[in-house]
Amino acid sequence: MFIGIGTVVNVATVLVGSVLGVLVGHRLSHRTRELVTDAIGLVTLLIAISSALTVGDKALSDAVGDSAPVLIVLGAMLIGGIIGSLLHIEERLEGFGSWMQRRFDRGEGQSTFVEGFVSASMVFCVGPLTFLGSLSDGLGRGADQLYLKAVLDGFTSIAFAASFGWGVAASALVVLVVQGSMTAVGALLGDVLPDAHVTALGATGGVMLIGVALRLLKIKQVAVADLLPALIVAPLLVQLLVVIRN
């Protein structure tokens, strides 16, 4: 596999789902959709726990000490969460999606193509899995998170395309640009950051992914987007401890 495969698969599922939605319409029952979402949530939880457990990797403990890795993740989540909450990241992302929909909502004559394109683009690209999955793929830590997102987006695109038509398929281009860019950022970080810093980033992302799983399972609506600054804080805390130890 190659870096970026997760985005390629995601784009493919959006296109296939859109075609199925246009051709056969939305025939999945509500119960089936709920069951599929629950299954994706459970597998997301499995991958999240696996990612979070990398906090015990030797590269990180050698750099900061045996007792510090968990504290680094905790500190990153707390500091990142405070920053994200003060910046209202989750609220701003949701507001941006609403603004885009209003921007193109011009009454009865509005093209369903544009409406489908905007709505699908926001759903597929404005979410924590977009950032977490793309960064993980770029860092070379696997595309499992994007594979899960691809399945979820595929089923969503079927429902959207049944209502809005081919505009949903056009949103695949936005997915390609946004996730491709984030994957490139992850690849750049992987070349620049030492293994300990990358491990801390991945473990922190795993804990955040647990929040995504809780949302999918409808257990708790964790404001995961507000925690995104933790992905920046975690490597900084590692660097701080490395400097102090040396």
FIDO-309388 format. One record per atom (N, C-alpha, C): x, y, z; residue in one letter. Coordinates in steps of 0.02 Angstrom, whole numbers, padded with zeros to 5 digits, always signed. Each point is the difference from the previous one (the first is absolute). Layout:
N
XYZA;...
***
This chain:
246
+00042-00060+00000M;-00042+00060+00000M;+00044+00063+00000M;-00028+00055-00022F;+00037+00062-00004F;-00034+00055+00040F;+00038+00051+00019I;-00029+00056+00036I;-00051+00035-00045I;-00059+00011+00025G;-00053+00030-00039G;-00053-00050-00022G;+00012-00065+00013I;-00048-00051-00021I;-00068+00010+00034I;+00002+00024+00062G;-00063+00012+00036G;-00045+00049-00035G;+00030+00055-00025T;-00039+00051-00036T;-00025-00027-00066T;+00041-00040-00034V;-00021-00030-00064V;-00061-00044+00010V;+00002-00042+00053V;-00056-00044+00015V;-00061+00041+00019V;+00009+00053+00039N;-00055+00043+00021N;-00034+00033-00060N;+00040+00025-00046V;-00028+00031-00061V;-00039-00052-00040V;+00027-00060-00004A;-00033-00054-00038A;-00067-00018+00031A;-00004-00005+00066T;-00064-00018+00032T;-00052+00054-00009T;+00021+00063+00001V;-00047+00055-00011V;-00028-00004-00071V;+00043-00014-00049L;-00022-00004-00069L;-00047-00060-00011L;+00020-00058+00027V;-00042-00060-00007V;-00067+00010+00036V;+00003+00027+00061G;-00062+00013+00037G;-00046+00048-00036G;+00030+00051-00031S;-00040+00048-00038S;-00035-00032-00059S;+00036-00042-00036V;-00029-00035-00058V;-00058-00045+00023V;+00012-00038+00054L;-00053-00043+00027L;-00061+00041+00022L;+00013+00057+00032G;-00055+00042+00023G;-00042+00026-00056G;+00034+00021-00055V;-00036+00027-00057V;-00039-00055-00037V;+00031-00059-00006L;-00031-00053-00040L;-00055-00037+00037L;+00011-00017+00063V;-00049-00042+00034V;-00039+00036+00055V;+00021+00061+00016G;-00036+00038+00051G;+00017-00024+00070G;-00028+00032+00049H;+00015-00015+00070H;-00048-00054+00026H;+00024-00063-00002R;-00044-00056+00019R;+00021-00034+00065R;+00052+00025+00032L;+00020-00029+00064L;-00048+00023+00054L;-00024-00046+00040S;-00046+00017+00054S;+00038+00038+00055S;-00039+00036+00040H;+00030+00037+00056H;+00036-00047+00047H;-00028-00058+00013R;+00032-00049+00045R;+00067-00023-00028R;+00004-00011-00065T;+00062-00022-00032T;+00053+00055+00005T;-00020+00062-00012R;+00048+00055+00005R;+00027+00007+00071R;-00044-00008+00049E;+00021+00004+00070E;+00049-00055+00016E;-00013-00060-00024L;+00043-00058+00014L;+00069+00010-00032L;+00001+00025-00061V;+00063+00012-00034V;+00041+00052+00038V;-00032+00053+00022T;+00035+00052+00038T;+00028-00027+00066T;-00040-00043+00034D;+00024-00030+00062D;+00061-00045-00013D;-00002-00038-00054A;+00056-00044-00016A;+00063+00040-00013A;-00008+00055-00037I;+00057+00044-00014I;+00026+00031+00064I;-00046+00019+00045G;+00020+00028+00064G;+00041-00048+00041G;-00020-00064+00001L;+00036-00051+00039L;+00070-00012-00028L;+00005-00003-00066V;+00066-00011-00030V;+00044+00062+00009V;-00032+00059-00002T;+00037+00062+00013T;+00029-00001+00071T;-00039-00025+00047L;+00023-00005+00069L;+00060-00048+00006L;-00003-00055-00038L;+00056-00048+00000L;+00064+00033-00026L;-00005+00035-00056I;+00059+00033-00029I;+00024+00056+00046I;-00047+00036+00031A;+00019+00054+00045A;+00041-00026+00059A;-00023-00055+00029I;+00036-00029+00058I;+00070-00024-00022I;+00004-00031-00059S;+00064-00022-00025S;+00049+00058-00009S;-00026+00056-00027S;+00042+00059-00010S;+00021+00031+00066S;-00048+00003+00047A;+00015+00030+00066A;+00053-00039+00038A;+00000-00066-00009L;+00047-00043+00036L;+00073+00009-00024L;+00009+00035-00056T;+00069+00013-00022T;+00035+00048+00048T;-00037+00026+00049V;+00031+00043+00051V;+00054-00038+00038V;-00003-00067-00003G;+00051-00040+00034G;+00059-00018-00042G;+00005+00027-00061D;+00056-00015-00044D;+00067+00021+00031D;+00051-00040-00015K;+00066+00011+00030K;+00030+00066-00022K;-00013+00021-00062A;+00030+00062-00025A;-00021+00060+00043A;-00062+00001+00021L;-00025+00056+00040L;+00026-00004+00072L;-00002-00059+00030S;+00024-00007+00070S;+00075+00013+00005S;+00038-00019-00051D;+00072+00013+00002D;+00015+00075-00003D;-00044+00037-00034A;+00013+00071-00009A;-00022+00041+00060A;-00054-00020+00033V;-00028+00042+00054V;-00003-00034+00068V;+00016-00064+00002G;-00004-00037+00063G;-00061-00045+00001G;+00001-00050+00043D;-00053-00051+00002D;-00066+00027+00025D;+00001+00049+00044S;-00062+00023+00031S;-00032+00060-00037S;+00036+00028-00048A;-00024+00062-00032A;-00048-00009-00058A;+00003-00055-00040P;-00042-00003-00060P;-00075+00012+00012P;-00029-00034+00050V;-00072+00010+00014V;-00014+00071+00021V;+00046+00029+00040L;-00009+00070+00021L;+00004+00047-00059L;+00041-00017-00049I;+00005+00042-00060I;-00067+00000-00038I;-00029-00059-00008V;-00065-00005-00034V;-00053+00037+00039V;+00000-00010+00067L;-00048+00035+00042L;+00008+00076-00005L;+00062+00023+00005G;+00013+00072-00005G;-00020+00028-00068G;+00015-00038-00053A;-00018+00023-00067A;-00076+00005-00008A;-00036-00049+00027M;-00073+00001-00005M;-00030+00058+00039M;+00027+00011+00060L;-00026+00054+00042L;+00015+00069-00031L;+00064+00011-00017I;+00020+00064-00028I;-00034+00011-00068I;+00003-00052-00042G;-00032+00005-00066G;-00074+00012+00005G;-00033-00035+00048G;-00071+00009+00008G;-00019+00070+00023G;+00041+00028+00045I;-00013+00069+00023I;+00008+00049-00058I;+00054-00010-00039I;+00012+00045-00057I;-00057-00006-00051I;-00019-00062-00016G;-00053-00011-00049G;-00067+00027+00023G;-00013-00007+00066S;-00063+00025+00028S;-00002+00076-00003S;+00057+00032+00017L;+00002+00074-00002L;-00006+00025-00072L;+00026-00038-00047L;-00004+00020-00071L;-00066-00021-00031L;-00040-00040+00036H;-00065-00024-00025H;+00008-00036-00067H;+00049-00046-00005I;+00015-00032-00064I;-00060-00041-00025I;-00029-00041+00044E;-00057-00042-00021E;-00058+00045-00022E;-00014+00051+00039E;-00055+00045-00017E;+00013+00037-00066E;+00063+00019-00010R;+00017+00036-00062R;-00005-00046-00061R;+00022-00063+00008L;-00006-00047-00056L;-00073-00012-00019L;-00042-00010+00051E;-00071-00010-00013E;-00030+00063-00030E;+00021+00058+00025G;-00025+00063-00027G;+00021+00010-00072G;+00061-00021-00017F;+00024+00006-00068F;-00042-00042-00047F;-00017-00061+00022G;-00042-00043-00041G;-00069+00031-00011G;-00028+00028+00053S;-00065+00032-00005S;+00002+00061-00046S;+00055+00038+00005W;+00008+00060-00042W;+00004-00020-00073W;+00037-00054-00015M;+00007-00023-00069M;-00068-00020-00028M;-00039-00035+00041Q;-00066-00021-00024Q;-00046+00061-00012Q;+00003+00049+00045R;-00040+00061-00009R;+00024+00040-00060R;+00065-00001-00010R;+00030+00038-00055R;-00027-00023-00068R;-00013-00065-00005F;-00023-00026-00064F;-00076-00013+00000F;-00033+00016+00054D;-00073-00009+00004D;-00034+00064-00024D;-00021-00001-00064R;-00028+00060-00030R;-00073-00010-00020R;-00034-00043+00035G;-00071-00008-00015G;-00016-00061-00042G;-00059+00000-00028E;-00025-00059-00034E;+00039-00015-00064E;+00031+00049-00029G;+00036-00011-00062G;+00069-00027+00010G;+00021-00010+00061Q;+00067-00023+00015Q;+00011-00070-00028Q;+00057-00008-00033S;+00017-00065-00029S;+00013-00051+00054S;-00030-00060-00006T;+00014-00053+00048T;+00071-00025-00007T;+00031+00011-00058F;+00070-00019-00010F;+00044+00038+00049F;-00009+00066+00003V;+00041+00042+00044V;-00015-00016+00073V;-00064-00009+00015E;-00019-00016+00069E;+00031-00066+00022E;-00002-00050-00044G;+00030-00064+00016G;+00075+00004+00007G;+00031+00040-00043F;+00073+00009+00002F;+00022+00032+00065F;-00034+00054+00020V;+00019+00036+00061V;-00014-00043+00062V;-00058-00029+00003S;-00019-00039+00059S;+00047-00059+00010S;+00013-00037-00054A;+00043-00059+00004A;+00072+00020+00016A;+00024+00054-00029S;+00068+00023+00013S;+00010+00016+00074S;-00050+00032+00030M;+00005+00018+00070M;-00001-00062+00045M;-00044-00047-00015V;-00006-00061+00041V;+00064-00042-00006V;+00027-00005-00061F;+00058-00043-00012F;+00066+00030+00024F;+00004+00066+00003C;+00065+00032+00013C;+00004+00038+00066C;-00056+00019+00029V;+00001+00037+00063V;-00013-00048+00057V;+00052-00035+00021G;-00007-00048+00054G;+00068-00024+00024G;+00004-00022+00062P;+00064-00021+00030P;+00035-00056-00038P;-00039-00048-00027L;+00031-00056-00035L;+00038+00023-00062L;-00023+00055-00030T;+00035+00027-00059T;+00071+00018+00019T;+00009+00035+00057F;+00066+00022+00021F;+00040-00057+00030F;-00030-00037+00046L;+00036-00054+00034L;+00021-00054-00050L;-00046-00021-00042G;+00015-00053-00048G;+00052+00020-00051G;-00005+00061-00026S;+00047+00023-00051S;+00070+00008+00029S;+00005+00029+00060L;+00065+00007+00032L;+00032-00068+00014L;-00041-00047+00025S;+00026-00067+00014S;+00026-00033-00063S;-00037+00006-00054D;+00021-00028-00064D;+00065+00032-00024D;+00004+00066+00005G;+00061+00035-00021G;+00060-00017+00042G;-00011-00012+00064L;+00055-00017+00046L;+00024-00071-00010L;-00035-00038-00042G;+00019-00069-00013G;-00024-00049+00054G;-00050+00021+00039R;-00026-00042+00054R;-00061-00040-00021R;-00014-00001-00065G;-00056-00039-00025G;-00060+00043-00017G;-00042-00026-00043A;-00059+00037-00024A;-00065-00030+00028A;+00004-00038+00054D;-00060-00032+00028D;-00056+00049+00015D;+00019+00058+00027Q;-00050+00050+00018Q;-00036+00026-00063Q;+00037+00010-00053L;-00031+00024-00063L;-00041-00055-00033L;+00020-00063+00010Y;-00041-00055-00027Y;-00069+00000+00033Y;+00000+00010+00067L;-00064+00004+00035L;-00041+00060-00025L;+00033+00056-00007K;-00035+00060-00025K;-00027-00013-00071K;+00039-00036-00039A;-00021-00015-00069A;-00065-00041+00000A;-00005-00049+00044V;-00061-00040+00004V;-00059+00043+00021V;+00011+00041+00051L;-00053+00044+00024L;-00022+00050-00054L;+00048+00030-00034D;-00015+00047-00054D;-00035-00034-00058D;+00018-00063-00013G;-00032-00036-00055G;-00074-00008+00011G;-00020-00021+00061F;-00071-00008+00015F;-00035+00068+00001F;+00035+00051+00026T;-00031+00067+00002T;-00011+00026-00071T;+00047-00012-00044S;-00006+00025-00069S;-00058-00032-00037S;-00016-00063+00018I;-00058-00033-00031I;-00064+00039+00018I;-00006+00016+00064A;-00059+00036+00023A;-00003+00070-00030A;+00057+00035-00001F;+00002+00068-00027F;-00016+00000-00075F;+00032-00046-00037A;-00009+00000-00073A;-00071-00017-00019A;-00033-00040+00041A;-00070-00017-00015A;-00044+00062+00002A;+00021+00050+00040S;-00039+00062+00006S;+00026+00056-00044S;+00067+00006-00006F;+00029+00058-00033F;+00032-00015-00067F;+00009-00063-00017G;+00027-00017-00065G;+00076+00005-00005G;+00024+00018-00059W;+00072-00005-00016W;+00044+00052+00035W;-00031+00049+00032G;+00041+00048+00037G;+00039-00033+00056G;-00027-00054+00028V;+00035-00037+00053V;+00064-00031-00026V;-00002-00026-00061A;+00060-00029-00031A;+00054+00053-00009A;-00020+00061-00015A;+00048+00054-00010A;+00038+00017+00064A;-00031-00015+00058S;+00033+00014+00063S;+00062-00043+00011S;+00007-00054-00039A;+00059-00043+00005A;+00063+00040-00015A;-00006+00051-00043L;+00057+00043-00016L;+00023+00039+00062L;-00048+00024+00039V;+00016+00036+00062V;+00034-00047+00049V;-00025-00061+00006V;+00030-00051+00044V;+00072-00012-00021V;+00012-00005-00065L;+00067-00012-00025L;+00047+00057+00018L;-00022+00062-00009V;+00043+00058+00014V;+00013+00008+00074V;-00053-00002+00041V;+00008+00011+00073V;+00041-00055+00032V;-00020-00063-00011Q;+00035-00055+00033Q;+00069-00011-00030Q;+00007+00014-00065G;+00066-00006-00031G;+00048+00051+00029G;-00024+00060+00013S;+00042+00052+00030S;+00021-00019+00071S;-00049-00025+00040M;+00016-00020+00068M;+00047-00059+00002M;-00006-00046-00048T;+00046-00056-00003T;+00070+00023-00017T;+00005+00050-00044A;+00066+00028-00016A;+00032+00033+00061A;-00042+00034+00040V;+00026+00031+00062V;+00026-00054+00047V;-00037-00056+00006G;+00022-00055+00042G;+00065-00030-00025G;+00007-00007-00066A;+00062-00027-00027A;+00059+00046+00014A;-00012+00065-00003L;+00053+00049+00015L;+00020-00004+00073L;-00050-00005+00045L;+00015-00006+00071L;+00038-00064+00015L;-00018-00054-00036G;+00034-00063+00011G;+00074+00003-00019G;+00017+00042-00047D;+00070+00008-00020D;+00037+00047+00046D;-00036+00045+00034V;+00032+00051+00042V;+00002-00021+00074V;-00055-00027+00026L;-00005-00016+00071L;+00035-00066+00016L;+00034-00002+00058P;+00029-00063+00023P;-00055-00050+00017P;+00019-00064+00008D;-00049-00053+00013D;-00040+00013+00064D;+00033+00026+00052A;-00035+00012+00063A;-00056+00050-00009A;+00012+00052-00038H;-00050+00052-00011H;-00059-00028-00041H;+00016-00040-00051V;-00052-00030-00041V;-00042-00049+00040V;+00033-00038+00045T;-00037-00047+00043T;-00048+00036+00046T;+00021+00055+00030A;-00043+00039+00044A;-00059+00028-00039A;+00013+00024-00061L;-00054+00026-00042L;-00050-00055-00016L;+00025-00060-00018G;-00044-00055-00017G;-00041-00024+00059G;+00031-00004+00059A;-00036-00022+00060A;-00055+00049+00019A;+00016+00065-00005T;-00050+00052+00014T;-00058-00004-00049T;+00017-00011-00063G;-00052-00008-00051G;-00044-00061+00014G;+00031-00053+00027G;-00039-00060+00017G;-00051+00014+00054G;+00020+00038+00051V;-00047+00018+00053V;-00057+00042-00028V;+00017+00047-00044M;-00052+00041-00031M;-00047-00042-00042M;+00027-00052-00032L;-00041-00043-00042L;-00051-00039+00042L;+00016-00012+00063I;-00048-00031+00045I;-00062+00045+00006I;+00012+00066+00001G;-00056+00048+00001G;-00043-00006-00062G;+00031-00012-00058V;-00038-00010-00062V;-00043-00062+00005V;+00029-00054+00028A;-00037-00062+00008A;-00060+00010+00046A;+00009+00037+00054L;-00056+00013+00046L;-00056+00038-00035L;+00019+00045-00046R;-00051+00037-00037R;-00037-00046-00048R;+00037-00043-00035L;-00032-00046-00048L;-00047-00048+00036L;+00019-00020+00061L;-00040-00046+00039L;-00056+00036+00038L;-00002+00066-00007K;-00051+00041+00033K;+00002-00007+00077K;+00060-00008+00026I;+00009-00004+00072I;+00009+00070+00029I;+00041+00040-00033K;+00011+00069+00022K;+00026+00040-00059K;-00027+00061-00008Q;+00020+00044-00054Q;+00063+00039+00021Q;+00057-00033-00001V;+00062+00032+00018V;+00019+00052-00053V;+00019+00060+00022A;+00019+00053-00047A;+00072-00013-00023A;+00009-00051-00042V;+00067-00022-00019V;+00038+00054-00038V;-00035+00039-00040A;+00034+00053-00038A;+00034+00050+00046A;-00029+00013+00059D;+00031+00046+00048D;+00065-00028+00028D;+00010-00066-00007L;+00061-00032+00026L;+00057-00001-00052L;-00014+00020-00062L;+00050-00003-00053L;+00066+00035+00016L;+00001+00056+00037P;+00064+00031+00017P;+00047-00046+00039P;-00028-00053+00031A;+00042-00047+00038A;+00050-00034-00045A;-00015-00005-00065L;+00046-00032-00047L;+00063+00043-00009L;-00006+00064+00013I;+00059+00045-00003I;+00035+00002+00067I;-00040-00001+00054V;+00028+00005+00067V;+00042-00061+00018V;-00022-00060-00019A;+00034-00062+00020A;+00074-00001-00021A;+00018+00013-00063P;+00071+00000-00018P;+00039+00056+00036P;-00034+00057+00013L;+00033+00055+00034L;+00018-00020+00072L;-00045-00036+00033L;+00014-00023+00068L;+00057-00050+00001L;+00002-00043-00051V;+00056-00047-00004V;+00065+00037-00007V;+00001+00050-00044Q;+00061+00039-00010Q;+00021+00036+00064Q;-00049+00026+00036L;+00015+00035+00063L;+00033-00047+00050L;-00027-00060+00007L;+00029-00048+00047L;+00069-00025-00023L;+00009-00007-00065V;+00066-00020-00025V;+00052+00052+00016V;-00019+00064-00007V;+00047+00055+00016V;+00016+00000+00074V;-00052-00010+00042I;+00009+00001+00073I;+00046-00058+00021I;-00011-00058-00029R;+00040-00060+00018R;+00072+00007-00021R;+00011+00037-00053N;+00069+00008-00024N;+00033+00062+00028N;
***
